Amino acid sequence: MKAQIELTPSVPLRRRVSAQAVVASLALAAAIIPGRAADQSGAQTAAKFSTEIRPFHVNIPEADLADLRRRINATKWPERETVTDASQGVPLATMQKLARYWATDYNWRKVEAKLNALPQFITEIDGLDIHFIHVHSKHKNALPLIVTHGWPGSIIEQLKIIGPLTDPTALGGRAEDAFDVVIPSMPGYGFSGKPATTGWDPPHIARAWVELMKRLGYARYVAQGGDWGALVTEQIGVLAPPELLGIHINLPSAVPAEVSKALQSDGGPPAGLADDEKRAFDRLDFFLKHGMAYAQEMGSRPQTLYGIADSPVGLAAWFLDKFNDWTDSGGDAEKALTRDEMLDDITLYWLTGTAISSGRLYWENKLPFFAPMEIKIPVAVSVFPAELFQAPRSWAERAYPKLIHYNKLDKGGHFAAWERPELLTTELRTAFKSLRGDKATALNR
């Protein structure tokens, strides 16, 4: 079944990677293929106007939701795991409990209504439809901000930060802390298009985001991202368009070359590391040895994952494994996110048919993950305790010559905007404070 999207009439307006290669380059290989809910009324006609921005509305057919429930109920379950913990993956009982809820009590229409309450748009960039949320602040001189999600996340991750960022006074904040917020769906994800050819890697996405912000008319802006969004945001920083004032990331590419070499050689940490550097080394070492199987599969053979495109429970298990590992939850994601929040994200992938297209980003990527990118513009870094690794300040200072903000938080994990929206909001206000005002121009660089 294909999800249906309503488009209002137009208005002007890892790379292939083996286990050894992954460790050697610290690359989370990637492949992006824009995933849009397949059937889009009038999309082909509108596509001819390559710079137009068209209002967008989500309307998933009830038949697609019925088919989802039918497939969940028809799941052919394996036997239970042979251990009493999650060392073999998501336990059978956990998945069966989630599946029962998904098929009976979960209501997609709630998150669909949340999305449709926000201004959403589609525009074509480099021949591909790009979906994005664009919320203007009511406050004068709001600072434009483009926020990029990652995998297995989506625009669902950022919904909680839109209100606090665009309307800070509604929550006791200050008008001068306001942002205009732009949240695009990466190619191959959500309601964006799926590339039919290769080449949509993080640098290409970064160029597309620069074009998007130009198209929206912003003469100055800042950018933020985590996971793949961090790498895309850093690539915007590498491009350093004159409109870009600075960037904020919560998964920094800041691992020094000697640390990367030591991780590759498997001979232990380099001599002379400080305590926080040694902890970061140990976390990276563990992740690269025991947490990279998903990236190796998507980085080498993303097309082979037919099972997660055909089975909603297979897709949910694939994602829940990461939610459990990457949230600040002690291995139980429901301590950090609600069932509905996780199912909103998983269901978005299912209804848009983007399980495979999103994973291709790992195949497409050619950049070393975690390696410094020689960014010369202002950079802000927030480090959350349950992130894949906690980049020490010393590493961040070496990687980013113009580090304008660094902070270690005491709560939160990989999905910062989703898990701890209040903390990330505060970080963004603080990080970009010096880039605001009449003097906040490209000359700050």
C-alpha positions as CSV (number, residue, x, y, z in Angstrom):
1,M,0.0,0.0,0.0
2,K,1.2,3.5,-0.7
3,A,0.8,6.4,1.6
4,Q,-1.0,9.4,0.1
5,I,0.3,13.0,0.6
6,E,-1.8,16.1,-0.2
7,L,0.0,18.9,-1.9
8,T,-1.7,22.3,-1.9
9,P,-1.3,24.1,-5.3
10,S,2.0,25.7,-5.7
11,V,2.7,29.2,-4.4
12,P,5.7,31.4,-5.0
13,L,7.3,32.0,-2.2
14,R,28.9,4.6,4.4
15,R,30.0,4.1,1.6
16,R,30.6,0.4,1.3
17,V,32.4,-0.5,4.5
18,S,33.9,-3.6,6.1
19,A,34.3,-4.1,9.8
20,Q,38.0,-3.3,9.5
21,A,37.4,-0.3,7.4
22,V,34.9,1.1,9.8
23,V,37.3,1.0,12.7
24,A,40.1,2.2,10.6
25,S,38.4,5.4,9.4
26,L,35.8,5.7,12.2
27,A,33.3,5.9,9.4
28,L,29.7,5.2,9.9
29,A,29.1,4.7,6.2
30,A,26.0,6.2,4.9
31,A,23.5,6.2,2.2
32,I,20.7,8.6,1.7
33,I,17.7,8.0,-0.4
34,P,14.9,10.5,0.0
35,G,11.8,8.7,1.1
36,R,8.6,10.3,0.4
37,A,5.2,8.8,1.1
38,A,4.8,7.3,-2.3
39,D,1.7,8.7,-3.9
40,Q,1.7,12.5,-4.1
41,S,-1.2,14.3,-5.7
42,G,0.0,16.8,-8.3
43,A,3.7,16.3,-7.3
44,Q,4.9,15.5,-10.8
45,T,3.3,18.7,-12.2
46,A,4.6,20.9,-9.4
47,A,8.1,19.4,-9.8
48,K,8.5,21.3,-13.0
49,F,8.8,24.5,-11.0
50,S,12.1,23.7,-9.5
51,T,12.4,26.7,-7.2
52,E,8.8,26.8,-6.0
53,I,7.9,26.1,-2.4
54,R,4.6,24.2,-2.1
55,P,2.5,23.8,1.0
56,F,2.3,20.2,2.2
57,H,-0.3,18.3,4.2
58,V,-0.1,14.7,5.5
59,N,-3.1,12.5,4.9
60,I,-2.3,8.8,5.2
61,P,-5.1,6.6,3.8
62,E,-6.9,4.5,6.4
63,A,-6.3,1.5,4.2
64,D,-2.6,1.9,4.8
65,L,-3.1,1.9,8.6
66,A,-5.3,-1.1,8.4
67,D,-2.7,-2.9,6.3
68,L,-0.1,-2.0,8.9
69,R,-2.2,-3.5,11.7
70,R,-2.8,-6.6,9.6
71,R,0.9,-7.1,9.0
72,I,1.7,-6.7,12.7
73,N,-0.9,-9.3,13.7
74,A,0.4,-11.7,11.0
75,T,4.0,-11.6,12.3
76,K,5.7,-15.0,12.3
77,W,7.5,-14.9,15.7
78,P,10.8,-16.7,16.3
79,E,11.5,-18.6,19.5
80,R,12.6,-16.6,22.5
81,E,16.3,-15.7,23.1
82,T,18.4,-18.2,25.0
83,V,19.7,-15.6,27.5
84,T,18.0,-13.6,30.3
85,D,19.1,-10.2,29.1
86,A,19.3,-8.2,25.9
87,S,22.7,-9.4,24.9
88,Q,21.2,-11.2,21.8
89,G,19.0,-8.3,20.9
90,V,15.6,-7.0,21.7
91,P,13.9,-9.7,23.8
92,L,10.9,-11.6,22.3
93,A,8.6,-10.6,25.1
94,T,9.5,-6.9,24.7
95,M,8.7,-7.0,20.9
96,Q,5.4,-8.9,21.4
97,K,4.2,-6.4,24.0
98,L,5.1,-3.5,21.7
99,A,3.4,-5.2,18.7
100,R,0.2,-5.8,20.7
101,Y,0.0,-2.1,21.6
102,W,0.9,-1.0,18.1
103,A,-1.8,-3.1,16.5
104,T,-4.6,-2.2,19.0
105,D,-4.1,1.1,20.9
106,Y,-1.6,3.1,19.0
107,N,-3.1,6.1,17.1
108,W,-1.1,7.5,14.1
109,R,-3.6,10.2,13.6
110,K,-2.4,12.0,16.8
111,V,1.1,12.6,15.4
112,E,-0.4,13.3,11.9
113,A,-2.4,16.1,13.5
114,K,0.7,17.5,15.2
115,L,2.5,17.6,11.9
116,N,-0.4,19.2,10.1
117,A,-0.6,21.9,12.8
118,L,2.8,23.0,11.7
119,P,3.7,24.8,8.4
120,Q,5.1,22.1,6.1
121,F,6.4,22.5,2.6
122,I,8.0,20.7,-0.3
123,T,10.5,22.2,-2.7
124,E,12.7,20.6,-5.4
125,I,16.4,20.8,-5.0
126,D,18.8,19.1,-7.5
127,G,15.9,17.2,-9.0
128,L,14.6,15.9,-5.6
129,D,11.6,16.8,-3.5
130,I,12.7,18.1,-0.1
131,H,10.1,18.2,2.7
132,F,10.6,20.6,5.6
133,I,8.8,22.2,8.5
134,H,9.2,26.0,8.7
135,V,8.0,27.9,11.7
136,H,8.5,31.6,12.0
137,S,8.8,33.2,15.4
138,K,6.4,36.0,16.3
139,H,9.4,37.8,17.8
140,K,11.3,40.4,16.0
141,N,14.9,39.6,15.1
142,A,14.5,35.9,15.6
143,L,17.6,34.0,14.6
144,P,17.0,31.5,11.7
145,L,18.1,28.0,12.6
146,I,18.1,24.9,10.4
147,V,18.0,21.6,12.3
148,T,18.9,18.2,10.8
149,H,17.9,14.8,12.2
150,G,19.7,11.5,11.9
151,W,19.0,7.7,11.7
152,P,16.9,6.0,13.0
153,G,15.4,9.4,13.8
154,S,13.3,11.8,11.7
155,I,11.6,15.2,12.0
156,I,9.6,13.5,14.8
157,E,12.7,14.0,17.0
158,Q,12.6,17.7,16.8
159,L,8.9,18.4,17.4
160,K,9.4,19.1,21.1
161,I,11.9,21.9,20.5
162,I,9.9,23.9,18.0
163,G,7.7,25.7,20.5
164,P,10.4,26.6,23.0
165,L,12.7,27.9,20.2
166,T,10.2,29.9,18.3
167,D,8.1,31.2,21.2
168,P,10.3,31.4,24.3
169,T,8.1,33.9,26.1
170,A,5.2,31.4,26.2
171,L,7.4,29.3,28.5
172,G,8.9,32.0,30.6
173,G,11.8,32.7,28.3
174,R,13.0,35.9,26.6
175,A,12.0,37.3,23.3
176,E,15.6,37.9,22.3
177,D,16.2,34.1,22.5
178,A,13.7,33.4,19.7
179,F,14.6,31.4,16.6
180,D,12.9,30.9,13.2
181,V,13.1,27.1,12.8
182,V,13.6,25.1,9.6
183,I,13.5,21.3,10.0
184,P,14.0,19.4,6.7
185,S,13.6,15.6,6.1
186,M,16.8,14.3,4.7
187,P,16.7,12.7,1.3
188,G,15.4,9.1,1.6
189,Y,13.7,9.9,4.9
190,G,10.1,10.8,5.8
191,F,8.3,12.8,3.2
192,S,11.3,13.9,1.2
193,G,12.0,12.2,-2.1
194,K,14.0,9.0,-2.6
195,P,17.0,9.5,-4.9
196,A,16.9,7.4,-8.0
197,T,20.7,7.8,-8.6
198,T,23.7,7.7,-6.3
199,G,25.4,10.8,-5.0
200,W,23.2,12.1,-2.1
201,D,25.9,11.9,0.5
202,P,26.4,14.4,3.5
203,P,28.2,17.0,1.5
204,H,25.4,17.0,-1.2
205,I,22.8,17.3,1.5
206,A,24.7,20.2,3.0
207,R,24.7,22.0,-0.3
208,A,21.0,21.4,-0.6
209,W,20.4,22.9,2.8
210,V,22.4,26.0,1.9
211,E,20.2,26.3,-1.2
212,L,17.1,25.8,0.9
213,M,18.0,28.6,3.3
214,K,18.7,30.9,0.3
215,R,15.4,30.0,-1.1
216,L,13.7,30.9,2.1
217,G,15.4,34.3,1.9
218,Y,17.6,34.2,5.0
219,A,20.6,36.5,4.8
220,R,22.0,35.0,8.0
221,Y,21.4,31.8,9.9
222,V,22.8,29.1,12.2
223,A,22.6,25.3,11.9
224,Q,22.3,22.4,14.3
225,G,22.4,18.6,14.1
226,G,23.1,15.3,15.8
227,D,23.9,11.8,14.4
228,W,23.9,12.2,10.6
229,G,22.5,15.7,11.2
230,A,25.8,16.5,12.9
231,L,27.9,15.4,9.9
232,V,25.6,17.3,7.5
233,T,25.8,20.4,9.7
234,E,29.6,20.1,9.9
235,Q,29.6,19.9,6.1
236,I,27.6,23.2,6.0
237,G,30.4,24.5,8.2
238,V,33.0,23.3,5.8
239,L,31.2,25.1,2.9
240,A,31.0,28.2,5.1
241,P,28.4,30.1,3.0
242,P,28.5,33.8,3.8
243,E,25.1,33.6,5.4
244,L,26.1,31.0,8.0
245,L,27.1,32.5,11.3
246,G,27.9,29.3,13.2
247,I,26.9,25.7,14.0
248,H,26.0,23.6,17.0
249,I,26.4,19.9,17.2
250,N,25.8,17.2,19.8
251,L,27.9,14.4,18.2
252,P,31.1,16.2,17.2
253,S,33.7,15.0,14.7
254,A,36.6,15.6,17.1
255,V,38.6,12.4,17.5
256,P,42.3,13.3,17.1
257,A,44.3,11.4,14.5
258,E,46.5,9.6,17.1
259,V,43.4,8.4,18.9
260,S,41.9,7.2,15.6
261,K,45.2,5.4,14.8
262,A,45.2,3.7,18.2
263,L,41.6,2.5,17.8
264,Q,42.6,1.0,14.4
265,S,45.6,-0.8,15.7
266,D,43.7,-2.2,18.7
267,G,46.8,-1.8,20.8
268,G,45.2,0.3,23.5
269,P,45.0,4.0,24.0
270,P,47.9,6.3,23.2
271,A,50.1,7.4,26.0
272,G,49.4,10.6,27.9
273,L,45.6,10.8,27.7
274,A,43.8,12.7,30.4
275,D,41.1,10.9,32.4
276,D,38.2,12.2,30.3
277,E,40.1,11.4,27.1
278,K,40.7,7.9,28.3
279,R,37.0,7.4,29.0
280,A,36.1,8.7,25.5
281,F,38.7,6.3,24.0
282,D,37.2,3.4,25.9
283,R,33.6,4.3,24.8
284,L,34.7,4.6,21.2
285,D,36.6,1.4,21.3
286,F,33.6,-0.5,22.7
287,F,31.2,1.1,20.2
288,L,33.4,0.3,17.2
289,K,33.9,-3.3,18.3
290,H,30.4,-4.1,19.6
291,G,28.0,-1.5,18.3
292,M,28.6,-1.1,14.6
293,A,27.0,-4.2,13.1
294,Y,23.9,-2.2,11.9
295,A,26.2,0.3,10.1
296,Q,28.3,-2.4,8.5
297,E,25.2,-4.0,7.0
298,M,23.7,-0.7,5.8
299,G,27.1,0.5,4.7
300,S,27.8,-2.5,2.6
301,R,24.5,-4.1,1.5
302,P,21.5,-1.8,2.4
303,Q,19.4,-3.3,-0.4
304,T,19.6,-6.7,1.3
305,L,17.5,-5.5,4.2
306,Y,14.2,-6.5,2.5
307,G,12.9,-7.9,5.8
308,I,12.5,-4.4,7.5
309,A,10.7,-3.1,4.4
310,D,8.3,-6.0,4.4
311,S,7.7,-6.6,8.2
312,P,6.7,-3.7,10.5
313,V,7.8,-5.7,13.5
314,G,11.1,-6.4,11.9
315,L,11.5,-2.6,11.3
316,A,10.5,-1.8,14.9
317,A,13.0,-4.3,16.3
318,W,15.8,-2.9,14.1
319,F,15.0,0.6,15.5
320,L,14.2,-0.3,19.1
321,D,17.6,-2.0,19.5
322,K,19.2,1.4,18.8
323,F,16.7,3.3,21.0
324,N,17.6,1.0,23.9
325,D,21.3,1.4,23.3
326,W,21.5,5.1,22.5
327,T,19.1,6.7,25.0
328,D,19.9,7.7,28.5
329,S,17.8,4.9,29.8
330,G,20.0,2.1,31.1
331,G,19.0,-0.1,28.1
332,D,15.2,0.5,28.4
333,A,14.2,3.2,26.0
334,E,10.8,3.6,27.6
335,K,12.5,5.3,30.5
336,A,13.6,8.1,28.1
337,L,10.9,8.1,25.4
338,T,7.2,7.0,25.5
339,R,6.0,4.1,23.4
340,D,3.9,6.5,21.3
341,E,7.0,8.7,20.6
342,M,9.0,5.7,19.4
343,L,6.1,4.3,17.4
344,D,5.5,7.7,15.8
345,D,9.0,7.6,14.4
346,I,8.8,3.9,13.4
347,T,5.4,4.3,11.8
348,L,6.6,7.3,9.8
349,Y,9.3,5.1,8.3
350,W,6.8,2.4,7.6
351,L,4.1,4.5,6.0
352,T,6.6,6.4,3.8
353,G,8.4,3.2,2.8
354,T,11.8,4.5,3.7
355,A,13.4,1.6,5.7
356,I,15.8,0.9,2.8
357,S,16.2,4.4,1.3
358,S,17.2,5.9,4.6
359,G,19.8,3.2,5.2
360,R,21.5,3.9,1.9
361,L,23.0,7.0,3.5
362,Y,25.5,4.6,5.1
363,W,26.4,3.3,1.7
364,E,26.7,6.7,0.2
365,N,28.9,8.3,2.8
366,K,32.6,8.7,2.1
367,L,33.6,10.8,5.0
368,P,35.3,9.5,8.1
369,F,32.9,9.6,11.0
370,F,34.2,11.4,14.1
371,A,37.3,12.7,12.3
372,P,37.8,16.5,12.4
373,M,36.6,18.4,9.3
374,E,38.7,21.6,9.4
375,I,35.8,23.9,10.2
376,K,36.9,27.5,10.5
377,I,33.6,29.1,11.5
378,P,32.2,29.4,15.1
379,V,31.2,26.0,16.5
380,A,29.3,25.1,19.6
381,V,29.4,21.6,21.2
382,S,27.0,20.0,23.7
383,V,28.0,16.6,25.2
384,F,25.3,14.4,26.6
385,P,26.2,11.5,29.0
386,A,24.7,8.7,27.1
387,E,26.0,9.7,23.7
388,L,28.0,7.2,21.7
389,F,31.1,8.9,23.2
390,Q,31.6,12.0,25.2
391,A,34.0,14.3,23.4
392,P,36.4,16.0,25.9
393,R,36.8,19.7,25.7
394,S,40.5,19.2,24.8
395,W,39.4,17.3,21.6
396,A,36.8,19.9,20.8
397,E,39.2,22.7,21.1
398,R,41.7,21.0,18.7
399,A,39.0,20.1,16.2
400,Y,37.2,23.5,16.2
401,P,39.6,26.5,16.2
402,K,36.6,28.8,16.8
403,L,34.9,26.9,19.6
404,I,32.4,29.4,21.1
405,H,30.6,27.0,23.5
406,Y,31.3,23.7,25.1
407,N,29.2,22.1,27.8
408,K,28.8,18.6,29.3
409,L,25.2,17.9,30.4
410,D,24.2,15.5,33.2
411,K,21.2,13.9,31.4
412,G,20.4,12.9,27.9
413,G,21.6,10.6,25.2
414,H,22.0,10.3,21.4
415,F,18.6,11.8,20.7
416,A,19.0,15.1,22.5
417,A,16.1,17.0,21.1
418,W,13.8,14.0,21.6
419,E,15.0,13.0,25.1
420,R,15.8,16.3,26.7
421,P,14.3,19.1,24.6
422,E,14.5,21.6,27.5
423,L,18.3,21.0,27.8
424,L,19.0,21.2,24.1
425,T,16.9,24.4,23.9
426,T,18.9,26.0,26.6
427,E,22.1,24.9,25.0
428,L,21.1,26.5,21.7
429,R,20.1,29.8,23.3
430,T,23.4,29.9,25.1
431,A,25.6,28.7,22.2
432,F,24.3,31.2,19.7
433,K,23.9,34.2,22.0
434,S,27.1,35.8,20.8
435,L,26.0,35.5,17.2
436,R,22.8,37.5,17.6
437,G,22.1,41.2,17.1
438,D,23.1,43.8,14.5
439,K,26.7,42.7,14.6
440,A,25.8,39.1,14.0
441,T,27.0,38.9,10.4
442,A,29.4,36.8,8.5
443,L,32.1,39.2,9.7
444,N,32.0,37.3,13.0
445,R,34.1,34.7,11.3
